[in-house]
Amino acid sequence: MRREPMKQTDDLSKTWRYAFCLLVPILLFGLTAAIGSEEPQGEKAAAPVEVRLSEYAIEMPQTLVAGPTTFLVRNEGKKIHSFKIQGPGVDELLAKPVPPQANGTLQVTLQPGEYKVYCPVGSHELKGMTRKLLVTAKQGG
């Protein structure tokens, strides 16, 4: 009769050991993933810069801070448009033109200085789809 309670205790002990052996690796993996996903403060990318294109107009900030930048380009017009930026160390164009009501992205690393931003499609630049962008130095950098 004494063997019966001992068997329950032994089964419970095996269950806890089994659970422990499963949970510890999962917990360690989760911690490793969380620690590895943190970005160093100095390298943290800025929020995407929204750029709105429409017939012969570009709406976007006039000034940005230097560093890695992602332009989120939205074509709110009825014609195909694109986005090109030229300035200190940068001469970049969207990979492909943006159809009406569609989006595109362009990633660049901006240096302090003045940039030209325009739509290189047809005569759109001559019709007013151009503007200047001022890029300032990072604070404390």
C-alpha positions as CSV (number, residue, x, y, z in Angstrom):
1,M,0.0,0.0,0.0
2,R,2.9,2.4,0.6
3,R,4.0,2.0,-3.0
4,E,1.0,3.7,-4.5
5,P,1.6,7.2,-3.0
6,M,5.3,6.9,-3.9
7,K,4.4,6.3,-7.5
8,Q,2.2,9.4,-7.7
9,T,5.0,11.5,-6.2
10,D,7.4,10.0,-8.7
11,D,5.1,10.7,-11.7
12,L,4.6,14.3,-10.5
13,S,8.3,14.7,-10.2
14,K,8.8,13.4,-13.8
15,T,6.1,15.8,-15.1
16,W,7.8,18.8,-13.4
17,R,11.2,17.8,-14.8
18,Y,9.7,17.3,-18.3
19,A,8.0,20.7,-18.1
20,F,11.2,22.4,-16.8
21,C,13.2,20.8,-19.7
22,L,10.8,22.2,-22.2
23,L,10.3,25.7,-20.7
24,V,13.9,26.6,-20.0
25,P,15.0,26.5,-23.7
26,I,11.9,28.4,-24.8
27,L,12.5,31.1,-22.1
28,L,16.2,31.4,-23.0
29,F,15.4,31.6,-26.8
30,G,12.8,34.3,-26.1
31,L,15.3,36.3,-24.0
32,T,18.0,36.0,-26.7
33,A,15.6,37.1,-29.4
34,A,14.5,40.1,-27.3
35,I,18.0,41.2,-26.5
36,G,19.2,40.7,-30.1
37,S,16.4,42.8,-31.5
38,E,17.3,45.9,-29.6
39,E,18.9,48.6,-31.8
40,P,21.8,50.7,-30.5
41,Q,20.5,54.2,-29.7
42,G,23.0,55.8,-32.1
43,E,22.0,53.7,-35.1
44,K,18.2,54.0,-34.6
45,A,16.5,54.8,-37.9
46,A,14.2,57.8,-38.0
47,A,10.5,57.3,-38.8
48,P,9.7,57.1,-42.5
49,V,9.4,60.4,-44.3
50,E,6.0,60.7,-46.0
51,V,6.1,62.1,-49.6
52,R,2.9,62.8,-51.4
53,L,2.9,63.1,-55.2
54,S,0.1,64.6,-57.2
55,E,-0.2,66.3,-60.6
56,Y,2.8,68.6,-60.6
57,A,3.3,68.9,-56.8
58,I,5.5,67.3,-54.2
59,E,4.4,67.5,-50.6
60,M,7.0,66.6,-48.0
61,P,9.0,68.2,-45.1
62,Q,11.3,71.1,-46.1
63,T,14.0,70.1,-43.6
64,L,15.2,66.7,-42.4
65,V,18.0,65.5,-40.0
66,A,21.0,63.7,-41.5
67,G,21.3,60.0,-41.3
68,P,19.6,56.8,-42.7
69,T,16.2,57.9,-44.2
70,T,13.3,56.0,-45.7
71,F,11.0,57.9,-48.0
72,L,7.5,56.5,-48.2
73,V,6.3,57.9,-51.5
74,R,2.5,57.9,-52.1
75,N,1.1,58.8,-55.5
76,E,-2.2,60.5,-54.8
77,G,-2.5,61.8,-58.4
78,K,-4.0,60.4,-61.6
79,K,-0.8,60.0,-63.6
80,I,2.3,57.9,-63.1
81,H,5.0,59.7,-61.0
82,S,8.4,58.9,-59.6
83,F,10.8,60.3,-57.0
84,K,14.4,61.3,-57.4
85,I,16.8,62.9,-54.9
86,Q,20.2,64.5,-55.7
87,G,22.6,66.1,-53.2
88,P,25.7,65.5,-51.2
89,G,26.7,61.9,-51.9
90,V,23.2,61.0,-53.0
91,D,21.8,60.5,-56.5
92,E,18.9,58.0,-56.1
93,L,15.7,57.2,-57.9
94,L,12.8,54.9,-57.0
95,A,13.3,51.4,-58.4
96,K,10.2,51.9,-60.6
97,P,7.6,54.6,-61.3
98,V,4.6,54.7,-58.9
99,P,1.2,54.2,-60.5
100,P,-1.8,56.3,-59.3
101,Q,-2.9,55.5,-55.8
102,A,0.1,53.3,-55.1
103,N,3.2,53.6,-52.9
104,G,7.0,53.2,-53.2
105,T,9.9,53.4,-50.8
106,L,13.4,54.7,-51.2
107,Q,16.2,54.3,-48.6
108,V,19.1,56.7,-48.5
109,T,21.7,58.0,-46.1
110,L,21.4,61.8,-46.0
111,Q,24.4,64.1,-45.3
112,P,24.0,67.7,-44.2
113,G,23.4,70.0,-47.1
114,E,20.9,71.0,-49.8
115,Y,19.2,68.4,-52.0
116,K,17.1,68.6,-55.1
117,V,13.9,66.4,-55.1
118,Y,11.8,66.0,-58.2
119,C,9.7,63.8,-60.4
120,P,11.8,62.6,-63.4
121,V,8.8,61.4,-65.4
122,G,8.4,63.2,-68.7
123,S,8.1,67.0,-68.3
124,H,6.8,66.8,-64.7
125,E,9.8,68.6,-63.3
126,L,9.3,71.5,-65.7
127,K,5.6,71.6,-64.7
128,G,6.5,72.2,-61.0
129,M,7.3,68.8,-59.5
130,T,10.5,69.9,-58.0
131,R,11.7,71.3,-54.6
132,K,14.6,71.8,-52.4
133,L,15.3,69.8,-49.2
134,L,17.6,71.1,-46.5
135,V,19.3,68.4,-44.4
136,T,20.8,69.5,-41.1
137,A,23.4,67.8,-38.9
138,K,22.4,65.4,-36.1
139,Q,22.2,66.9,-32.7
140,G,25.1,65.9,-30.5
141,G,26.8,64.1,-33.4
